[in-house]
Amino acid sequence: MKARDTLDAAAAEAVTERQQQRIAAAAEVWLANNLQPTIRDLRFDAILVAPGKLPRHIPAAFES
């Protein structure tokens, strides 16, 4: 998590491709160790936060 002053496009793009890969790899490890037959589809959402602003939810943040 990284606090930002604004919720602009730069904040939305703050998670680099390398960070996305690391998060996805960690999720794969977690899923392999916590088998849940009901989990079929996954997506990674992002929540942008800035002081004095309402949080901004970005569904499927890793998809282009």
Number of C-alpha atoms within 10 A of each C-alpha: 7 9 11 14 11 15 18 11 8 10 16 16 11 12 16 10 11 9 11 14 12 12 13 15 12 12 14 12 10 11 12 10 9 9 9 9 6 6 8 6 5 8 11 14 13 16 13 21 19 15 11 8 11 10 13 14 13 13 12 12 16 17 8 4
